[in-house]
Amino acid sequence: MKLSVVIPTYNRSDILRLTLESLVHQDLDHDDYEVLVIDDGSSDDTAEVVKEYMDRMNLRYFFQEDEGYRAAGARNVGIANVKADITVFMDSGVLAHSGCLRAHLASHEATDGPAAVIGYVYGYSLNNENAKEVAESTDLSDVDGTIELWRKEGLYGDIREEFFEREGDDCATAPAPWLMYWTFNASIPTEVLRRAGGFDDAFRAWGGEDVDLGYRLHREGARMFLNREAMCLHWPHPRDWDELHGDAVANYQYMARKYDTPITRLLGVVPTINFFVINDVIRGRQLTH
């Protein structure tokens, strides 16, 4: 077992099915990876959907009672139970290219020391502003073909592209590369992940728990960089951006208070400072951790 894929989910059996279907078709031997679905108290048919895939790949299912938003806690259940040396994080509704897991693995094998690999995500938008176009352009029967077409045509690129254009795909030398460590497609050695303490269970609303983890992984010495070959697409689903944005701002303020360093204090004034240019602010002010 080389990779463990951790997927938290809640009442999204329809798009979870899409994610699992994409993971069945990875070009790795099924003995090389496992998938852990952690159900945060769903009341739909999530358990039944997972059961359909049990005999198609190494798949395990965990359930925790619905006590409100606990994505961080759900991922921690996964972290406690993974068997592989490398943990990959994905979300429901993320459809992986067949070479996605192989690309994650290759990055770890080619890197001296621990790597915190950022996968490339096509089609994601914060406020679903491109949802209709992404859905109409996606061929669910040919995820690879869809991603490869978008890549060729320059369509629906990763929302973080502005950051990588500024800092480079190998962004490890940026003051705060952890700002882009979003766990809808990312990986890290399991040992380093556990040593860093996993996710902070105090995050009980959307946004920021992965950036918080990324900060601690960075402090543990993990080298952060983008692998554009670790590709996936994000299937659009309804969201209330005004509510989610408010939750995220509160979470970043919590993180600013929690670490209280010159750099993390900047999170307390998000969105006044754009995440994608915040490293320029850090350099300009000559801030350190």
N, C-alpha and C positions, 0 to 999 in steps of 0.2 A: 504493500500500500504506500503510494507516494504522495497523494494529495487527498485532503478531506475538504469537501465543499459544504459550507455552513449557510443555510438559508432560513432566516426568520420569516414567518408569514402570519397573516391574520385576515380571515374572511376574504381571501382572494384565490379561491380554488381554480377559477377559470384561467387566470394568468400564471398561477403556480404550475398548472399543467403545461403551459407553453415552455416554461423554464425547464421543467423536468424532461420534456421531450427533447429539448436541445442538448441536455446533458447526457441523455441516452446515446446520442450520436457523436460523442466526442471521439477523436481519432486515437485515443489512448486505449490500451487494453482495459477492460472493465475491472480487472484485478488491480490496476494501478491507482484507482481512485474510488472514493466513497462519497455519498451525498447524505447530509444530515438535515432534515427538515424539522425546524422547531416551531411548533404551533403555539402562538400567544393567545390561546383561548378561543379559537374560531368556533362559530356556531353553524357554519355551512358544511359542505361535504369535503372539506380539506382532507380529512383522514382517509376517506374513500378514494380520493384522487391519488394520494400517495400510495395507497395499497395497490393500485393498478400498476405501479411501476416497480414494485418490490422485486418481481422476478425478472426485471429487465436490466437492473444494475445493482450495485451495492448501495442500498438505501435504507436509512433508519429514520424513524419518526419519534419525536418527543412532543409531549403536550404539557403546557402549563396553564393553570386556570386564568381566566380573564379577570385581571385586576387593573385594567387600564393599559395604556401604552407602555409596553415593556420590551421593546425591540432590543435594547442593550442587554437586558437580562436573558432574553431568548438566545441571543448570540453567545452569551456566557455558558448557557446549558450546552450549546454545541461545542464550545471550546473545551469544556470539561470532558467531553466524550469523544473527541476526534482521535483517530488512531494513527494518522499519518504525520510525517515530519513537517509537512507544509500544509497550512490552512488557507483555503481560498474562501473569500466572502462574496456572496451574490445575494440578490433580492428577488422576490417574486416579480415576474414580469420582465426579467432580464433574460434575453435569449442569446445563448452563447454560440459563437461560430464554432464549428467542429474542431478547430485548432486552438481554441482559447486555452484550455487547460494545459495542453502541450506547451504553449508559449509561456504560460506562467512557470511551469516546471523548468523549461530551458533557461529562463532568467535566473532562477535560483541556482541551477547547476553551474552557470557561467560566472557567478558573482563570488568573489572572495569575501567572506563574512556574511552576515545576515542581510537579506534584501527585503525591502518592503515594496512590492511591485504594484504599480498602479495600472490597471487594465483600461483599455480604450472603450468608451461607451457612445455608440451612435444613437441619435434620435431623442435624447433626453432634453427636456426643457423644464424650467422651474414652474412655469405657470401654464404648461400644456399649450403654449401658443402655436406650436407646430403639430399638435396631436392629430388633427384630421389628415394632414399631408403625410405624416409618418405612417399612420395606419393604412392609408390608401396605397402607399408605396411599398409596404411590406408584404412579401409573399411568404406566408406562414409555412408553406410546403417547401420552401427553399431559403432558409435563413442565411446560409452561406452566400448564396447568389445575391440576396438583397444587400447584405453588408458589403460584398465585393463591388456591387454596382454603386452604392453610395460612396464608397471609398474612391472609386475611379472618377465619379462625377463630382466629387467634393460636396456631397449632400449630407445634411443633418449630422455634421461632425460633433465631436465631444464638446460640451459646453465649456470645458476648461481649456479649450485650445488657446485662448488669449494668454493664459498663464504660461503654457508650454512654449508659445512663440516668444515670450519674454525671457523665460528662464532656461529653455531647452528641455528636451525630453529627459535628459539626465540632469534632473533638477536637484540632485543631492547637495550641491554646494550652495543652493539658495538658503537664506537665513531661516525660512519657514516653509520647507517643501511639504510638511505635514498638512498644510491647508488643503491640499489636493488629494489627500488619502481618504477617498470616499468608498465605503465598503459595499457598493453595489457591484463592484468588480475589482477586487484587490486581493493580494496574498502576502503571507508572512510566515517565516518558520514558526512552528507551533511552540517550540521552546522559548523563543523570544517573546511571543505573544503572551504566554503564561507568565513569564518573568515580569513583563510590563503590567500585569494585573488584569488583563482582559479589558472589557468595557466597564465603564462606571455606571452601576445600576441606578444612580441618582438621576440619570437622564430619563425622565418619564413623559417626554413629549418629543415631537419630531425635530430632528436636526442637531448636528454638532457632536453626537456621541462618537462618530467615526473620526472626526477631526481631533477630538480629545484623545482617542486611542493613538492616532497618528503622532501626536505630540510626544506621547510617552514612548512610542516605538523609536522615534527619532532620538530621544534622549538615551535610549538603550543602545544606540549605535547602529540602528538599521539604516541601510542606504536606500533612499527613496528615488525611484525613477519610473518613467512611463515605458511600457512595452506596447507599442501600437499593434503588435500581432496578437496580443491577448484581447481579442475583439468580441464585442457583443452589441446587441441593440436593445434599446429600452422600449418595451411596448407601452404606449400611453394608456393611462387609466385616470379616472376623475380625481381631482384634488382641489381643496380650497386653499389657494395660495396665500390669501390674506391671513387665514388662521395659522397655516404652517409657518409663514414668515415671522409672525409674532412669537410663536413657540421657539423658532430657531434663534431669534435675537435674544430671548431670555436665556436660552441655553449657552450662548456665547458669552453673555454677561456672567453667568455662573462660572464658566471656564476661566474668565478673566480674574474673577475673585479667587478661584480655587488655586491657581498657580501664582498669580500676582507677581509676574516678572515684567520687565519693560516691554517685551514683545507680546506676551499674552494679554497685557492690559489693553492693547489695541483692539482686541476682540470685544471689549466693552463698549466700543463706539461703532461697531458694525450696525447698520450698513453705511455709515458715513464714509468708511474706508472700504473700497472695493477689494474683495478677496484676491482678485486676479492681479492687482498692482500693489498689494500690501508689502511685498518684499522691497519695492522701490522706496516705500515710506520707511521701512526698517533701516535700509542702507542710508537713506538721507538723514535720518536722525541718529545714525550710528548706535542703534539699540542692540543689546545682547540679551541672551536668555538669563 
